[in-house]
């Protein structure tokens, strides 16, 4: 393992799960000091943040305007602190996407491109030092044993990165599995590699679970992680049963390593790496959008950056005792929220993805796969994979459950078209709840 990653890993082991903080208040005071320290490093080298801060004292950083991906991409040249121009970064990133060779750097900086699920592809920049800090945090939080133990990690990604190769040494091995490659190749490679830790999107884990059940796959990883997609309860149950162990989660995107499950299986936000402000969507149901501020990211600073995700906070403290925010679930993106006509005044009412998910899943235990897509305020398509003898009954129950949901939220019941479920193409994210129109 790289020495820098080892040092970073030991630092995170020392503070694992936030045990250095005696209370939530102590954690928040520490976060505030680190954001101020971060701004002192960033402002001299980033015209964007210099202008953004204006005359505000650094201690008033929470009064800075919130930014998002569109803001970051519009001001890419003046936001990053290493003088990389957007056109240059796009050239490097696109060349890597086309060649599937993700090792080249630009002046020592790793350049990558986000998947662009929402139709807005972004660029990210990471220095060698930031790669080591990421690696240290990931190793300490994710490995099932000591960082000195031998591990073979199978990592399924849409695109490889120097982030992973930089820590692949004799004791700790990373094997990149390209999500665009044929599934049969994955099975053959996994059987030969025999990973001790498996990280993949839920859609891939589900396919691997089916291959395991059919006797095609013969691996016994010590730990499973779902990443990059929403872990639906349907998939979680089937994957867990096939691999005979719980499915842990990693909450990560190009904007940062944002969360991971603890030993109790609770997903906690990594509030020792990022400060996360909660922009409440519905405080009663504990649903919020995260606004992140990264303490260590200097090359492409993330200060008060609003993600497009919808998170639900856990109602009760986790038994692990961590002061870090515990999540009940990652619901999806804002693009996954349905909008239905209100029975009161006809305006469009927001319906959270979890409500749709629960309505469909409570309709029948025979559902093997599903996807609900809202094409217009009163038109929903539900794709199903269900045994033929149960299909008619299942469709009827789904229509009834969605109608009950609409009564509860005082919305007009939608027209529902049922179709056959199809596996998404390789490399495409599985979205079981999705909206196709702008409200």
C-alpha positions as CSV (number, residue, x, y, z in Angstrom):
1,X,0.0,0.0,0.0
2,X,1.2,3.5,-0.8
3,X,2.8,5.2,2.3
4,X,0.6,8.3,2.0
5,X,-2.5,6.2,1.9
6,X,-1.3,4.1,4.9
7,X,-0.7,7.3,7.0
8,X,-4.1,8.7,6.0
9,X,-5.8,5.3,6.8
10,X,-4.3,5.2,10.3
11,X,-5.5,8.8,10.9
12,X,-9.0,7.8,10.0
13,X,-8.8,4.6,12.1
14,X,-7.9,6.8,15.1
15,X,-11.1,8.9,14.6
16,X,-13.3,6.1,13.1
17,X,-17.1,6.8,13.4
18,X,-16.4,10.1,15.1
19,X,-15.4,8.7,18.5
20,X,-13.1,11.7,19.1
21,X,-16.1,14.0,19.6
22,X,-18.0,13.9,22.9
23,X,-21.2,15.4,21.4
24,X,-22.9,16.7,18.3
25,X,-22.1,20.2,19.4
26,X,-18.4,19.5,19.7
27,X,-18.4,18.0,16.2
28,X,-20.1,21.1,14.8
29,X,-17.6,23.4,16.5
30,X,-14.8,21.4,15.0
31,X,-16.4,21.5,11.5
32,X,-16.8,25.3,11.7
33,X,-13.1,25.7,12.5
34,X,-12.1,23.5,9.6
35,X,-14.3,25.3,7.1
36,X,-12.7,28.6,8.1
37,X,-9.2,27.1,7.8
38,X,-10.2,25.6,4.4
39,X,-11.4,29.0,3.1
40,X,-8.1,30.6,4.2
41,X,-6.3,28.2,1.9
42,X,-8.7,28.5,-1.0
43,X,-9.6,32.2,-1.3
44,X,-6.1,33.4,-2.4
45,X,-6.1,30.9,-5.3
46,X,-9.7,31.0,-6.4
47,X,-11.1,34.2,-8.0
48,X,-14.5,32.6,-7.9
49,X,-14.6,32.1,-4.1
50,X,-12.8,35.4,-3.5
51,X,-15.7,37.2,-5.3
52,X,-18.3,34.8,-3.7
53,X,-17.1,35.7,-0.2
54,X,-16.9,39.4,-0.9
55,X,-16.7,41.4,2.3
56,X,-18.0,38.6,4.5
57,X,-15.7,37.6,7.4
58,X,-14.6,34.0,6.9
59,X,-16.5,33.0,10.1
60,X,-19.7,33.9,8.3
61,X,-19.2,31.3,5.6
62,X,-22.8,30.0,6.0
63,X,-24.0,33.3,4.5
64,X,-22.3,32.7,1.2
65,X,-24.6,31.9,-1.7
66,X,-25.2,28.2,-2.3
67,X,-23.7,26.7,-5.5
68,X,-24.6,23.6,-7.6
69,X,-23.2,21.7,-10.6
70,X,-24.4,24.3,-13.1
71,X,-22.6,27.1,-11.1
72,X,-19.4,25.0,-10.8
73,X,-19.3,24.3,-14.5
74,X,-20.1,27.9,-15.5
75,X,-17.2,29.2,-13.4
76,X,-14.9,26.2,-13.7
77,X,-11.9,28.2,-14.8
78,X,-12.0,30.6,-11.9
79,X,-13.2,28.2,-9.3
80,X,-10.4,25.6,-9.5
81,X,-7.1,26.6,-7.8
82,X,-4.7,25.1,-10.3
83,X,-5.4,27.0,-13.5
84,X,-7.0,24.2,-15.5
85,X,-9.4,25.4,-18.2
86,X,-12.7,23.7,-18.8
87,X,-11.9,23.1,-22.5
88,X,-8.6,21.4,-21.6
89,X,-10.3,19.3,-18.9
90,X,-13.0,18.1,-21.2
91,X,-10.5,17.1,-23.8
92,X,-8.6,14.9,-21.3
93,X,-11.9,13.4,-19.8
94,X,-13.5,12.7,-23.2
95,X,-10.3,11.0,-24.5
96,X,-10.3,8.8,-21.4
97,X,-14.0,7.9,-21.9
98,X,-13.4,6.9,-25.5
99,X,-10.2,4.9,-24.9
100,X,-11.4,3.5,-21.6
101,X,-7.8,4.3,-20.3
102,X,-8.3,6.5,-17.2
103,X,-4.7,6.8,-16.1
104,X,-3.6,10.0,-17.9
105,X,-3.4,13.2,-15.8
106,X,-3.2,16.9,-16.6
107,X,-0.2,18.4,-14.9
108,X,-0.4,15.9,-12.1
109,X,-4.1,16.3,-11.6
110,X,-6.6,13.5,-12.2
111,X,-9.4,14.7,-14.5
112,X,-12.7,12.8,-14.5
113,X,-16.3,13.2,-15.8
114,X,-19.5,12.5,-13.9
115,X,-22.1,10.2,-15.3
116,X,-24.6,12.9,-15.9
117,X,-27.7,11.1,-14.7
118,X,-29.6,14.3,-14.7
119,X,-28.4,15.3,-18.2
120,X,-25.7,17.7,-16.9
121,X,-22.3,16.1,-17.1
122,X,-19.7,17.6,-14.8
123,X,-15.9,17.6,-14.5
124,X,-13.9,16.8,-11.4
125,X,-10.3,17.5,-10.5
126,X,-8.3,15.6,-7.9
127,X,-4.6,16.1,-6.9
128,X,-2.3,13.3,-5.8
129,X,-2.5,14.4,-2.2
130,X,-6.3,14.5,-2.3
131,X,-6.3,10.9,-3.8
132,X,-4.3,9.8,-0.8
133,X,-6.7,11.5,1.7
134,X,-9.6,9.8,-0.1
135,X,-7.9,6.4,-0.1
136,X,-7.1,6.7,3.6
137,X,-10.6,7.5,4.6
138,X,-12.1,4.8,2.4
139,X,-9.7,2.1,3.6
140,X,-10.3,2.9,7.3
141,X,-14.0,3.0,7.0
142,X,-14.7,0.2,4.5
143,X,-12.2,-2.6,5.0
144,X,-13.6,-5.5,7.1
145,X,-10.3,-6.0,8.9
146,X,-7.0,-4.2,9.5
147,X,-5.4,-2.1,6.8
148,X,-2.5,-4.5,7.1
149,X,-4.6,-7.5,6.1
150,X,-4.5,-8.8,2.6
151,X,-7.6,-7.8,0.6
152,X,-8.7,-8.2,-3.0
153,X,-11.2,-5.6,-3.8
154,X,-13.5,-5.9,-6.9
155,X,-14.8,-2.5,-7.9
156,X,-17.5,-2.1,-10.5
157,X,-17.5,1.3,-12.1
158,X,-18.6,3.2,-15.2
159,X,-15.1,4.6,-15.4
160,X,-11.8,3.8,-13.7
161,X,-9.8,6.4,-11.9
162,X,-6.3,7.0,-10.6
163,X,-8.1,7.3,-7.2
164,X,-8.2,3.5,-7.1
165,X,-5.0,2.5,-8.8
166,X,-2.9,4.7,-6.6
167,X,-3.4,2.4,-3.6
168,X,-3.3,-0.9,-5.4
169,X,-0.3,-2.7,-4.0
170,X,0.7,-6.3,-3.0
171,X,-1.3,-6.5,0.3
172,X,-4.2,-4.4,-1.0
173,X,-5.3,-5.1,-4.6
174,X,-8.0,-3.2,-6.5
175,X,-9.5,-4.8,-9.6
176,X,-11.5,-2.5,-11.9
177,X,-14.5,-4.0,-13.5
178,X,-15.9,-1.9,-16.4
179,X,-19.7,-1.8,-16.2
180,X,-19.7,-1.6,-20.0
181,X,-18.0,-5.0,-20.4
182,X,-20.1,-8.1,-21.1
183,X,-21.5,-9.7,-18.0
184,X,-20.0,-13.1,-18.9
185,X,-16.5,-11.6,-18.7
186,X,-17.3,-10.3,-15.2
187,X,-18.3,-13.7,-14.0
188,X,-15.2,-15.4,-15.4
189,X,-12.9,-12.7,-13.9
190,X,-14.6,-12.7,-10.5
191,X,-14.3,-16.5,-10.2
192,X,-10.5,-16.2,-10.9
193,X,-10.0,-13.2,-8.7
194,X,-12.0,-14.4,-5.7
195,X,-12.5,-10.9,-4.2
196,X,-12.7,-10.5,-0.4
197,X,-14.6,-7.2,-0.8
198,X,-17.1,-6.5,-3.5
199,X,-18.3,-2.9,-4.4
200,X,-20.9,-2.5,-7.2
201,X,-24.1,-0.7,-8.1
202,X,-27.2,-2.5,-6.8
203,X,-28.2,-3.4,-10.3
204,X,-24.9,-5.3,-10.8
205,X,-25.0,-6.9,-7.4
206,X,-28.5,-8.1,-8.3
207,X,-27.2,-9.7,-11.5
208,X,-24.3,-11.3,-9.6
209,X,-26.7,-12.6,-7.0
210,X,-28.7,-14.3,-9.8
211,X,-25.5,-15.8,-11.2
212,X,-24.6,-17.0,-7.7
213,X,-28.0,-18.7,-7.3
214,X,-27.7,-20.4,-10.7
215,X,-24.2,-21.8,-9.9
216,X,-22.4,-19.7,-12.5
217,X,-20.6,-17.6,-9.9
218,X,-18.5,-19.1,-7.0
219,X,-17.2,-16.2,-4.9
220,X,-17.5,-15.6,-1.1
221,X,-16.6,-12.0,-0.4
222,X,-16.3,-11.1,3.3
223,X,-18.2,-7.8,2.7
224,X,-20.5,-6.3,0.1
225,X,-21.0,-2.7,-0.7
226,X,-23.7,-1.1,-2.8
227,X,-22.8,2.2,-4.4
228,X,-23.7,4.7,-7.2
229,X,-27.4,3.8,-7.3
230,X,-30.3,3.8,-4.8
231,X,-30.4,0.5,-3.0
232,X,-34.1,-0.6,-3.3
233,X,-35.4,-2.9,-0.5
234,X,-36.4,-5.4,-3.2
235,X,-32.8,-5.7,-4.5
236,X,-31.3,-5.6,-1.0
237,X,-33.4,-8.6,0.2
238,X,-32.5,-10.7,-2.8
239,X,-28.7,-9.8,-2.8
240,X,-28.5,-10.4,0.9
241,X,-30.1,-13.8,0.7
242,X,-27.9,-14.9,-2.2
243,X,-24.6,-13.8,-0.6
244,X,-25.8,-14.8,2.9
245,X,-24.7,-11.4,4.5
246,X,-26.0,-7.9,4.8
247,X,-25.5,-5.4,2.0
248,X,-23.6,-2.3,3.2
249,X,-23.7,1.0,1.4
250,X,-21.2,3.6,0.3
251,X,-22.7,7.0,-0.5
252,X,-20.2,8.6,-2.9
253,X,-20.3,10.8,-5.9
254,X,-17.8,12.9,-7.8
255,X,-18.4,15.6,-5.2
256,X,-17.0,13.5,-2.4
257,X,-17.1,10.4,-0.2
258,X,-20.2,11.4,1.7
259,X,-21.3,8.4,3.7
260,X,-20.9,4.7,4.7
261,X,-22.7,2.2,6.8
262,X,-21.4,1.4,10.3
263,X,-21.1,-2.0,12.0
264,X,-24.8,-1.8,12.8
265,X,-25.7,-1.4,9.1
266,X,-26.8,2.3,9.6
267,X,-25.8,4.7,6.8
268,X,-24.0,7.7,8.4
269,X,-22.8,10.8,6.7
270,X,-19.1,11.3,6.8
271,X,-19.1,14.5,8.8
272,X,-15.4,14.2,9.6
273,X,-14.8,14.7,5.8
274,X,-17.6,17.1,4.9
275,X,-19.9,19.5,6.6
276,X,-23.4,18.8,5.5
277,X,-26.1,21.4,5.9
278,X,-29.7,20.1,5.7
279,X,-32.0,22.0,3.3
280,X,-35.3,20.6,4.4
281,X,-37.9,19.4,1.9
282,X,-40.2,18.1,4.5
283,X,-39.0,18.4,8.1
284,X,-42.0,16.4,9.5
285,X,-41.0,13.3,7.4
286,X,-37.2,14.2,7.9
287,X,-36.5,14.6,4.1
288,X,-33.7,17.0,3.1
289,X,-31.3,17.9,0.3
290,X,-27.6,18.0,1.4
291,X,-25.5,21.1,1.0
292,X,-21.9,20.0,1.3
293,X,-18.7,21.8,2.3
294,X,-15.5,19.7,1.9
295,X,-12.7,20.2,4.5
296,X,-9.8,19.0,2.4
297,X,-10.6,19.4,-1.3
298,X,-8.4,22.3,-2.5
299,X,-8.0,21.6,-6.3
300,X,-11.7,22.0,-7.0
301,X,-13.2,23.3,-3.8
302,X,-16.7,22.3,-2.8
303,X,-18.1,25.1,-0.5
304,X,-21.8,25.2,0.2
305,X,-22.5,22.9,-2.8
306,X,-26.1,21.7,-3.2
307,X,-26.5,18.1,-4.4
308,X,-29.5,16.9,-6.3
309,X,-30.1,14.1,-3.8
310,X,-33.1,13.5,-1.5
311,X,-32.1,11.9,1.9
312,X,-34.2,10.8,4.8
313,X,-32.8,11.2,8.3
314,X,-33.1,8.3,10.7
315,X,-35.8,8.9,13.4
316,X,-33.8,7.3,16.2
317,X,-30.1,7.4,17.2
318,X,-27.9,4.6,15.9
319,X,-26.7,2.1,18.6
320,X,-23.1,2.7,17.4
321,X,-23.3,6.1,19.3
322,X,-21.7,8.1,16.5
323,X,-22.6,11.8,16.4
324,X,-22.6,11.7,12.6
325,X,-26.1,12.1,11.0
326,X,-27.7,8.7,10.5
327,X,-29.9,8.1,7.4
328,X,-32.9,6.0,7.1
329,X,-32.3,5.9,3.3
330,X,-31.1,7.6,0.2
331,X,-34.4,8.2,-1.7
332,X,-33.0,9.2,-5.0
333,X,-32.6,12.5,-6.9
334,X,-35.0,15.5,-7.2
335,X,-35.6,14.1,-10.7
336,X,-37.1,11.0,-9.1
337,X,-39.9,12.9,-7.2
338,X,-43.3,12.6,-8.8
339,X,-45.6,15.6,-9.2
340,X,-49.4,14.9,-9.2
341,X,-52.4,17.3,-9.5
342,X,-53.8,18.3,-6.1
343,X,-57.5,17.6,-5.5
344,X,-57.8,20.9,-3.7
345,X,-56.7,23.4,-6.3
346,X,-55.2,21.5,-9.2
347,X,-51.6,22.6,-8.5
348,X,-48.9,20.0,-8.7
349,X,-48.0,18.3,-5.4
350,X,-44.6,16.7,-4.7
351,X,-44.7,13.0,-3.9
352,X,-41.5,11.5,-2.6
353,X,-39.9,8.4,-4.3
354,X,-40.2,6.4,-1.2
355,X,-44.0,6.7,-1.1
356,X,-44.2,5.3,-4.7
357,X,-41.7,2.6,-3.9
358,X,-43.6,1.5,-0.8
359,X,-46.9,1.5,-2.6
360,X,-45.6,-0.8,-5.3
361,X,-43.7,-3.2,-3.0
362,X,-46.6,-3.6,-0.7
363,X,-48.8,-4.7,-3.6
364,X,-47.3,-8.1,-4.0
365,X,-44.4,-10.3,-2.8
366,X,-44.2,-11.8,-6.2
367,X,-42.6,-8.8,-7.9
368,X,-39.1,-9.7,-9.1
369,X,-38.2,-6.4,-10.8
370,X,-40.1,-3.1,-11.3
371,X,-39.6,0.4,-12.6
372,X,-42.2,3.3,-12.2
373,X,-41.8,6.2,-14.6
374,X,-44.0,9.3,-14.6
375,X,-44.3,10.7,-18.1
376,X,-46.9,13.4,-17.3
377,X,-48.8,14.5,-14.1
378,X,-51.5,11.9,-14.6
379,X,-49.6,9.2,-16.6
380,X,-47.4,6.6,-15.0
381,X,-45.8,3.5,-16.6
382,X,-45.0,0.6,-14.3
383,X,-42.7,-2.0,-15.8
384,X,-42.9,-5.4,-14.1
385,X,-41.2,-8.7,-14.0
386,X,-43.5,-11.1,-12.2
387,X,-44.6,-14.7,-12.7
388,X,-47.3,-14.8,-15.4
389,X,-49.8,-16.5,-13.2
390,X,-49.6,-13.6,-10.7
391,X,-49.4,-10.7,-13.2
392,X,-53.1,-9.7,-13.4
393,X,-53.5,-9.8,-9.6
394,X,-50.2,-7.9,-9.1
395,X,-51.2,-5.1,-11.5
396,X,-54.6,-4.8,-9.8
397,X,-53.0,-4.5,-6.4
398,X,-50.5,-1.9,-7.6
399,X,-53.3,0.3,-9.0
400,X,-55.1,0.0,-5.7
401,X,-52.1,0.9,-3.6
402,X,-51.2,3.9,-5.8
403,X,-54.8,5.0,-5.6
404,X,-54.7,4.8,-1.7
405,X,-51.5,6.8,-1.8
406,X,-53.1,9.5,-3.9
407,X,-56.0,9.7,-1.4
408,X,-53.6,10.2,1.5
409,X,-51.7,13.0,-0.2
410,X,-54.9,14.5,-1.7
411,X,-53.9,14.0,-5.3
412,X,-55.7,12.8,-8.4
413,X,-55.1,9.1,-9.1
414,X,-52.9,8.7,-12.3
415,X,-53.6,6.6,-15.4
416,X,-51.3,3.6,-15.2
417,X,-49.9,1.7,-18.1
418,X,-48.2,-1.7,-17.3
419,X,-45.4,-3.0,-19.4
420,X,-42.7,-5.7,-19.2
421,X,-39.6,-4.9,-17.3
422,X,-36.2,-4.9,-19.2
423,X,-32.7,-4.8,-17.8
424,X,-31.1,-1.4,-18.4
425,X,-28.2,-1.4,-20.9
426,X,-24.7,-1.9,-19.5
427,X,-23.3,1.2,-17.9
428,X,-26.8,2.8,-17.4
429,X,-27.9,3.4,-13.8
430,X,-30.9,1.5,-12.6
431,X,-33.6,4.0,-11.6
432,X,-36.7,2.2,-10.2
433,X,-38.5,5.5,-9.7
434,X,-38.1,8.2,-12.3
435,X,-39.8,11.3,-13.6
436,X,-39.6,12.2,-17.3
437,X,-41.1,15.7,-17.4
438,X,-40.4,19.1,-15.9
439,X,-43.1,20.2,-13.4
